[in-house]
């Protein structure tokens, strides 16, 4: 009497689904926490008068700068902790920074009635050009971050658009510093930290390039 073997059960998809959920949990948490200051600023600023609304706009801009600097800090932090899984947080923090920058720009435009300004007057403002440039490079990076962007833009173009976003934080710090001069040191501190983190990134790339060349030279 031959013993028939029981059919092998089909592979379960539960582990893969659980892995995807774990991968989503941290970005979702970052967005939920990161949007709290936005909601709080809007709650306090929208019902207030012009002074309160201008304060709200400035507050949103400061949060954008903080998030952009935090996004730059992810790579060295992940390298120091040897946790490459942290690197995707840079994208989420950068996109959050773009949301805050867009909210800041929108609030400034509405409260300041920017449509009534002449272009020459806008360009004469020292903070307009770096602020607009920061918003443009962030918008480019956001467009390059959407699913399928690599196929539509090409690998090289997408890489250049993402690389341009490195300079959003220094531009935002300059935008912050122009109206306040030397009376407020915060924008200079943010800008110095951002430039230091960018310098670290370039140095890390050079080291990685030298290591690749050394590995090729040692290969049989």
C-alpha positions as protocol buffer text, in pm:
chain_id: "A"
residue {
  index: 1
  type: UNK
  ca { x: 0 y: 0 z: 0 }
}
residue {
  index: 2
  type: UNK
  ca { x: 159 y: 319 z: -114 }
}
residue {
  index: 3
  type: UNK
  ca { x: 141 y: 622 z: 105 }
}
residue {
  index: 4
  type: UNK
  ca { x: 28 y: 930 z: -82 }
}
residue {
  index: 5
  type: UNK
  ca { x: 192 y: 1251 z: 22 }
}
residue {
  index: 6
  type: UNK
  ca { x: -32 y: 1539 z: 115 }
}
residue {
  index: 7
  type: UNK
  ca { x: -25 y: 1831 z: -130 }
}
residue {
  index: 8
  type: UNK
  ca { x: 212 y: 2111 z: -44 }
}
residue {
  index: 9
  type: UNK
  ca { x: 17 y: 2415 z: 77 }
}
residue {
  index: 10
  type: UNK
  ca { x: 58 y: 2723 z: -139 }
}
residue {
  index: 11
  type: UNK
  ca { x: 307 y: 2980 z: -8 }
}
residue {
  index: 12
  type: UNK
  ca { x: 148 y: 3237 z: 211 }
}
residue {
  index: 13
  type: UNK
  ca { x: 168 y: 3604 z: 130 }
}
residue {
  index: 14
  type: UNK
  ca { x: 140 y: 3710 z: 492 }
}
residue {
  index: 15
  type: UNK
  ca { x: 516 y: 3766 z: 551 }
}
residue {
  index: 16
  type: UNK
  ca { x: 543 y: 3987 z: 243 }
}
residue {
  index: 17
  type: UNK
  ca { x: 236 y: 4186 z: 345 }
}
residue {
  index: 18
  type: UNK
  ca { x: 368 y: 4224 z: 699 }
}
residue {
  index: 19
  type: UNK
  ca { x: 701 y: 4343 z: 561 }
}
residue {
  index: 20
  type: UNK
  ca { x: 526 y: 4607 z: 348 }
}
residue {
  index: 21
  type: UNK
  ca { x: 326 y: 4723 z: 649 }
}
residue {
  index: 22
  type: UNK
  ca { x: 643 y: 4756 z: 855 }
}
residue {
  index: 23
  type: UNK
  ca { x: 801 y: 4954 z: 572 }
}
residue {
  index: 24
  type: UNK
  ca { x: 503 y: 5191 z: 563 }
}
residue {
  index: 25
  type: UNK
  ca { x: 465 y: 5238 z: 937 }
}
residue {
  index: 26
  type: UNK
  ca { x: 765 y: 5468 z: 984 }
}
residue {
  index: 27
  type: UNK
  ca { x: 687 y: 5706 z: 691 }
}
residue {
  index: 28
  type: UNK
  ca { x: 322 y: 5722 z: 801 }
}
residue {
  index: 29
  type: UNK
  ca { x: 432 y: 5806 z: 1155 }
}
residue {
  index: 30
  type: UNK
  ca { x: 667 y: 6076 z: 1022 }
}
residue {
  index: 31
  type: UNK
  ca { x: 383 y: 6237 z: 826 }
}
residue {
  index: 32
  type: UNK
  ca { x: 132 y: 6216 z: 1110 }
}
residue {
  index: 33
  type: UNK
  ca { x: 375 y: 6375 z: 1354 }
}
residue {
  index: 34
  type: UNK
  ca { x: 518 y: 6616 z: 1099 }
}
residue {
  index: 35
  type: UNK
  ca { x: 181 y: 6766 z: 1011 }
}
residue {
  index: 36
  type: UNK
  ca { x: 95 y: 6852 z: 1372 }
}
residue {
  index: 37
  type: UNK
  ca { x: 280 y: 7190 z: 1368 }
}
residue {
  index: 38
  type: UNK
  ca { x: 108 y: 7277 z: 1038 }
}
residue {
  index: 39
  type: UNK
  ca { x: -236 y: 7210 z: 1182 }
}
residue {
  index: 40
  type: UNK
  ca { x: -150 y: 7402 z: 1500 }
}
residue {
  index: 41
  type: UNK
  ca { x: -16 y: 7703 z: 1307 }
}
residue {
  index: 42
  type: UNK
  ca { x: -326 y: 7715 z: 1087 }
}
residue {
  index: 43
  type: UNK
  ca { x: -554 y: 7679 z: 1390 }
}
residue {
  index: 44
  type: UNK
  ca { x: -392 y: 7974 z: 1565 }
}
residue {
  index: 45
  type: UNK
  ca { x: -312 y: 8191 z: 1266 }
}
residue {
  index: 46
  type: UNK
  ca { x: -614 y: 8179 z: 1037 }
}
residue {
  index: 47
  type: UNK
  ca { x: -862 y: 8335 z: 1283 }
}
residue {
  index: 48
  type: UNK
  ca { x: -612 y: 8604 z: 1385 }
}
residue {
  index: 49
  type: UNK
  ca { x: -564 y: 8940 z: 1222 }
}
residue {
  index: 50
  type: UNK
  ca { x: -295 y: 9032 z: 973 }
}
residue {
  index: 51
  type: UNK
  ca { x: -24 y: 9035 z: 1239 }
}
residue {
  index: 52
  type: UNK
  ca { x: -115 y: 8686 z: 1356 }
}
residue {
  index: 53
  type: UNK
  ca { x: -134 y: 8560 z: 999 }
}
residue {
  index: 54
  type: UNK
  ca { x: 208 y: 8700 z: 915 }
}
residue {
  index: 55
  type: UNK
  ca { x: 344 y: 8530 z: 1227 }
}
residue {
  index: 56
  type: UNK
  ca { x: 181 y: 8207 z: 1107 }
}
residue {
  index: 57
  type: UNK
  ca { x: 348 y: 8241 z: 767 }
}
residue {
  index: 58
  type: UNK
  ca { x: 689 y: 8298 z: 927 }
}
residue {
  index: 59
  type: UNK
  ca { x: 635 y: 8001 z: 1157 }
}
residue {
  index: 60
  type: UNK
  ca { x: 553 y: 7775 z: 862 }
}
residue {
  index: 61
  type: UNK
  ca { x: 870 y: 7889 z: 685 }
}
residue {
  index: 62
  type: UNK
  ca { x: 1080 y: 7811 z: 991 }
}
residue {
  index: 63
  type: UNK
  ca { x: 931 y: 7462 z: 1014 }
}
residue {
  index: 64
  type: UNK
  ca { x: 1010 y: 7408 z: 648 }
}
residue {
  index: 65
  type: UNK
  ca { x: 1373 y: 7498 z: 711 }
}
residue {
  index: 66
  type: UNK
  ca { x: 1392 y: 7267 z: 1012 }
}
residue {
  index: 67
  type: UNK
  ca { x: 1253 y: 6975 z: 815 }
}
residue {
  index: 68
  type: UNK
  ca { x: 1490 y: 7036 z: 523 }
}
residue {
  index: 69
  type: UNK
  ca { x: 1790 y: 7038 z: 756 }
}
residue {
  index: 70
  type: UNK
  ca { x: 1658 y: 6721 z: 923 }
}
residue {
  index: 71
  type: UNK
  ca { x: 1630 y: 6556 z: 578 }
}
residue {
  index: 72
  type: UNK
  ca { x: 1998 y: 6637 z: 511 }
}
residue {
  index: 73
  type: UNK
  ca { x: 2093 y: 6489 z: 849 }
}
residue {
  index: 74
  type: UNK
  ca { x: 1938 y: 6149 z: 776 }
}
residue {
  index: 75
  type: UNK
  ca { x: 2226 y: 6017 z: 561 }
}
residue {
  index: 76
  type: UNK
  ca { x: 2509 y: 6086 z: 811 }
}
residue {
  index: 77
  type: UNK
  ca { x: 2290 y: 5962 z: 1095 }
}
residue {
  index: 78
  type: UNK
  ca { x: 2216 y: 5637 z: 910 }
}
residue {
  index: 79
  type: UNK
  ca { x: 2588 y: 5596 z: 836 }
}
residue {
  index: 80
  type: UNK
  ca { x: 2689 y: 5663 z: 1196 }
}
residue {
  index: 81
  type: UNK
  ca { x: 2431 y: 5417 z: 1332 }
}
residue {
  index: 82
  type: UNK
  ca { x: 2491 y: 5168 z: 1047 }
}
residue {
  index: 83
  type: UNK
  ca { x: 2118 y: 5166 z: 981 }
}
residue {
  index: 84
  type: UNK
  ca { x: 2068 y: 5209 z: 605 }
}
residue {
  index: 85
  type: UNK
  ca { x: 1697 y: 5145 z: 658 }
}
residue {
  index: 86
  type: UNK
  ca { x: 1673 y: 5502 z: 792 }
}
residue {
  index: 87
  type: UNK
  ca { x: 1773 y: 5657 z: 458 }
}
residue {
  index: 88
  type: UNK
  ca { x: 1419 y: 5664 z: 307 }
}
residue {
  index: 89
  type: UNK
  ca { x: 1322 y: 5903 z: 588 }
}
residue {
  index: 90
  type: UNK
  ca { x: 1512 y: 6176 z: 404 }
}
residue {
  index: 91
  type: UNK
  ca { x: 1253 y: 6163 z: 125 }
}
residue {
  index: 92
  type: UNK
  ca { x: 960 y: 6191 z: 367 }
}
residue {
  index: 93
  type: UNK
  ca { x: 1119 y: 6478 z: 559 }
}
residue {
  index: 94
  type: UNK
  ca { x: 1206 y: 6657 z: 236 }
}
residue {
  index: 95
  type: UNK
  ca { x: 850 y: 6624 z: 107 }
}
residue {
  index: 96
  type: UNK
  ca { x: 720 y: 6752 z: 439 }
}
residue {
  index: 97
  type: UNK
  ca { x: 957 y: 7046 z: 408 }
}
residue {
  index: 98
  type: UNK
  ca { x: 811 y: 7115 z: 64 }
}
residue {
  index: 99
  type: UNK
  ca { x: 456 y: 7108 z: 206 }
}
residue {
  index: 100
  type: UNK
  ca { x: 553 y: 7362 z: 473 }
}
residue {
  index: 101
  type: UNK
  ca { x: 738 y: 7579 z: 218 }
}
residue {
  index: 102
  type: UNK
  ca { x: 433 y: 7576 z: -8 }
}
residue {
  index: 103
  type: UNK
  ca { x: 209 y: 7668 z: 285 }
}
residue {
  index: 104
  type: UNK
  ca { x: 451 y: 7946 z: 383 }
}
residue {
  index: 105
  type: UNK
  ca { x: 462 y: 8086 z: 30 }
}
residue {
  index: 106
  type: UNK
  ca { x: 85 y: 8067 z: -8 }
}
residue {
  index: 107
  type: UNK
  ca { x: 27 y: 8243 z: 325 }
}
residue {
  index: 108
  type: UNK
  ca { x: 276 y: 8519 z: 240 }
}
residue {
  index: 109
  type: UNK
  ca { x: 119 y: 8567 z: -103 }
}
residue {
  index: 110
  type: UNK
  ca { x: -236 y: 8590 z: 31 }
}
residue {
  index: 111
  type: UNK
  ca { x: -170 y: 8798 z: 340 }
}
residue {
  index: 112
  type: UNK
  ca { x: 71 y: 9029 z: 156 }
}
residue {
  index: 113
  type: UNK
  ca { x: -154 y: 9048 z: -154 }
}
residue {
  index: 114
  type: UNK
  ca { x: 141 y: 8967 z: -372 }
}
residue {
  index: 115
  type: UNK
  ca { x: -67 y: 9003 z: -690 }
}
residue {
  index: 116
  type: UNK
  ca { x: -77 y: 9380 z: -628 }
}
residue {
  index: 117
  type: UNK
  ca { x: 302 y: 9407 z: -625 }
}
residue {
  index: 118
  type: UNK
  ca { x: 495 y: 9512 z: -934 }
}
residue {
  index: 119
  type: UNK
  ca { x: 754 y: 9254 z: -1050 }
}
residue {
  index: 120
  type: UNK
  ca { x: 1033 y: 9509 z: -998 }
}
residue {
  index: 121
  type: UNK
  ca { x: 926 y: 9557 z: -635 }
}
residue {
  index: 122
  type: UNK
  ca { x: 921 y: 9182 z: -575 }
}
residue {
  index: 123
  type: UNK
  ca { x: 1266 y: 9137 z: -723 }
}
residue {
  index: 124
  type: UNK
  ca { x: 1394 y: 9427 z: -515 }
}
residue {
  index: 125
  type: UNK
  ca { x: 1308 y: 9237 z: -198 }
}
residue {
  index: 126
  type: UNK
  ca { x: 1621 y: 9055 z: -90 }
}
residue {
  index: 127
  type: UNK
  ca { x: 1435 y: 8752 z: 36 }
}
residue {
  index: 128
  type: UNK
  ca { x: 1217 y: 8690 z: -271 }
}
residue {
  index: 129
  type: UNK
  ca { x: 1472 y: 8532 z: -507 }
}
residue {
  index: 130
  type: UNK
  ca { x: 1623 y: 8278 z: -261 }
}
residue {
  index: 131
  type: UNK
  ca { x: 1276 y: 8188 z: -132 }
}
residue {
  index: 132
  type: UNK
  ca { x: 1138 y: 8137 z: -483 }
}
residue {
  index: 133
  type: UNK
  ca { x: 1448 y: 7938 z: -582 }
}
residue {
  index: 134
  type: UNK
  ca { x: 1409 y: 7711 z: -278 }
}
residue {
  index: 135
  type: UNK
  ca { x: 1044 y: 7650 z: -363 }
}
residue {
  index: 136
  type: UNK
  ca { x: 1130 y: 7570 z: -726 }
}
residue {
  index: 137
  type: UNK
  ca { x: 1399 y: 7314 z: -644 }
}
residue {
  index: 138
  type: UNK
  ca { x: 1169 y: 7153 z: -386 }
}
residue {
  index: 139
  type: UNK
  ca { x: 890 y: 7132 z: -643 }
}
residue {
  index: 140
  type: UNK
  ca { x: 1131 y: 6967 z: -888 }
}
residue {
  index: 141
  type: UNK
  ca { x: 1240 y: 6716 z: -624 }
}
residue {
  index: 142
  type: UNK
  ca { x: 877 y: 6641 z: -534 }
}
residue {
  index: 143
  type: UNK
  ca { x: 798 y: 6581 z: -903 }
}
residue {
  index: 144
  type: UNK
  ca { x: 1099 y: 6348 z: -927 }
}
residue {
  index: 145
  type: UNK
  ca { x: 988 y: 6156 z: -618 }
}
residue {
  index: 146
  type: UNK
  ca { x: 648 y: 6041 z: -741 }
}
residue {
  index: 147
  type: UNK
  ca { x: 612 y: 5675 z: -853 }
}
residue {
  index: 148
  type: UNK
  ca { x: 706 y: 5627 z: -1216 }
}
residue {
  index: 149
  type: UNK
  ca { x: 906 y: 5951 z: -1237 }
}
residue {
  index: 150
  type: UNK
  ca { x: 1220 y: 5769 z: -1347 }
}
residue {
  index: 151
  type: UNK
  ca { x: 1041 y: 5625 z: -1651 }
}
residue {
  index: 152
  type: UNK
  ca { x: 894 y: 5961 z: -1750 }
}
residue {
  index: 153
  type: UNK
  ca { x: 1198 y: 6178 z: -1680 }
}
residue {
  index: 154
  type: UNK
  ca { x: 1484 y: 5940 z: -1739 }
}
residue {
  index: 155
  type: UNK
  ca { x: 1743 y: 5832 z: -1485 }
}
residue {
  index: 156
  type: UNK
  ca { x: 1983 y: 6121 z: -1546 }
}
residue {
  index: 157
  type: UNK
  ca { x: 1721 y: 6398 z: -1534 }
}
residue {
  index: 158
  type: UNK
  ca { x: 1556 y: 6255 z: -1224 }
}
residue {
  index: 159
  type: UNK
  ca { x: 1893 y: 6234 z: -1050 }
}
residue {
  index: 160
  type: UNK
  ca { x: 1973 y: 6598 z: -1133 }
}
residue {
  index: 161
  type: UNK
  ca { x: 1632 y: 6714 z: -1008 }
}
residue {
  index: 162
  type: UNK
  ca { x: 1680 y: 6531 z: -678 }
}
residue {
  index: 163
  type: UNK
  ca { x: 2037 y: 6659 z: -644 }
}
residue {
  index: 164
  type: UNK
  ca { x: 1918 y: 7019 z: -685 }
}
residue {
  index: 165
  type: UNK
  ca { x: 1703 y: 6980 z: -374 }
}
residue {
  index: 166
  type: UNK
  ca { x: 2021 y: 6964 z: -163 }
}
residue {
  index: 167
  type: UNK
  ca { x: 2044 y: 7340 z: -192 }
}
residue {
  index: 168
  type: UNK
  ca { x: 1687 y: 7407 z: -76 }
}
residue {
  index: 169
  type: UNK
  ca { x: 1790 y: 7434 z: 290 }
}
residue {
  index: 170
  type: UNK
  ca { x: 2072 y: 7690 z: 235 }
}
residue {
  index: 171
  type: UNK
  ca { x: 1843 y: 7889 z: 6 }
}
residue {
  index: 172
  type: UNK
  ca { x: 1565 y: 7880 z: 265 }
}
residue {
  index: 173
  type: UNK
  ca { x: 1811 y: 7991 z: 535 }
}
residue {
  index: 174
  type: UNK
  ca { x: 1918 y: 8284 z: 314 }
}
residue {
  index: 175
  type: UNK
  ca { x: 1551 y: 8369 z: 253 }
}
residue {
  index: 176
  type: UNK
  ca { x: 1500 y: 8372 z: 632 }
}
residue {
  index: 177
  type: UNK
  ca { x: 1814 y: 8577 z: 700 }
}
residue {
  index: 178
  type: UNK
  ca { x: 1762 y: 8859 z: 448 }
}
residue {
  index: 179
  type: UNK
  ca { x: 1478 y: 9044 z: 627 }
}
residue {
  index: 180
  type: UNK
  ca { x: 1615 y: 9001 z: 980 }
}
residue {
  index: 181
  type: UNK
  ca { x: 1981 y: 9081 z: 914 }
}
residue {
  index: 182
  type: UNK
  ca { x: 2208 y: 9005 z: 1208 }
}
residue {
  index: 183
  type: UNK
  ca { x: 1937 y: 9057 z: 1470 }
}
residue {
  index: 184
  type: UNK
  ca { x: 1836 y: 8689 z: 1458 }
}
residue {
  index: 185
  type: UNK
  ca { x: 2108 y: 8422 z: 1454 }
}
residue {
  index: 186
  type: UNK
  ca { x: 1882 y: 8121 z: 1387 }
}
residue {
  index: 187
  type: UNK
  ca { x: 1891 y: 8136 z: 1003 }
}
residue {
  index: 188
  type: UNK
  ca { x: 2271 y: 8152 z: 1005 }
}
residue {
  index: 189
  type: UNK
  ca { x: 2287 y: 7850 z: 1235 }
}
residue {
  index: 190
  type: UNK
  ca { x: 2048 y: 7656 z: 1012 }
}
residue {
  index: 191
  type: UNK
  ca { x: 2244 y: 7756 z: 703 }
}
residue {
  index: 192
  type: UNK
  ca { x: 2578 y: 7659 z: 855 }
}
residue {
  index: 193
  type: UNK
  ca { x: 2446 y: 7317 z: 961 }
}
residue {
  index: 194
  type: UNK
  ca { x: 2292 y: 7261 z: 616 }
}
residue {
  index: 195
  type: UNK
  ca { x: 2617 y: 7349 z: 438 }
}
residue {
  index: 196
  type: UNK
  ca { x: 2811 y: 7121 z: 673 }
}
residue {
  index: 197
  type: UNK
  ca { x: 2576 y: 6831 z: 598 }
}
residue {
  index: 198
  type: UNK
  ca { x: 2603 y: 6894 z: 224 }
}
residue {
  index: 199
  type: UNK
  ca { x: 2983 y: 6896 z: 255 }
}
residue {
  index: 200
  type: UNK
  ca { x: 2964 y: 6562 z: 440 }
}
residue {
  index: 201
  type: UNK
  ca { x: 2756 y: 6417 z: 155 }
}
residue {
  index: 202
  type: UNK
  ca { x: 3007 y: 6525 z: -110 }
}
residue {
  index: 203
  type: UNK
  ca { x: 3295 y: 6387 z: 96 }
}
residue {
  index: 204
  type: UNK
  ca { x: 3111 y: 6056 z: 142 }
}
residue {
  index: 205
  type: UNK
  ca { x: 3056 y: 6032 z: -234 }
}
residue {
  index: 206
  type: UNK
  ca { x: 3424 y: 6094 z: -301 }
}
residue {
  index: 207
  type: UNK
  ca { x: 3520 y: 5824 z: -49 }
}
residue {
  index: 208
  type: UNK
  ca { x: 3276 y: 5581 z: -208 }
}
residue {
  index: 209
  type: UNK
  ca { x: 3420 y: 5657 z: -552 }
}
residue {
  index: 210
  type: UNK
  ca { x: 3777 y: 5597 z: -432 }
}
residue {
  index: 211
  type: UNK
  ca { x: 3670 y: 5271 z: -268 }
}
residue {
  index: 212
  type: UNK
  ca { x: 3509 y: 5152 z: -593 }
}
residue {
  index: 213
  type: UNK
  ca { x: 3821 y: 5237 z: -790 }
}
residue {
  index: 214
  type: UNK
  ca { x: 4039 y: 5057 z: -536 }
}
residue {
  index: 215
  type: UNK
  ca { x: 3814 y: 4751 z: -551 }
}
residue {
  index: 216
  type: UNK
  ca { x: 3838 y: 4746 z: -933 }
}
residue {
  index: 217
  type: UNK
  ca { x: 4215 y: 4779 z: -917 }
}
residue {
  index: 218
  type: UNK
  ca { x: 4240 y: 4487 z: -672 }
}
residue {
  index: 219
  type: UNK
  ca { x: 4006 y: 4265 z: -876 }
}
residue {
  index: 220
  type: UNK
  ca { x: 4183 y: 3986 z: -1069 }
}
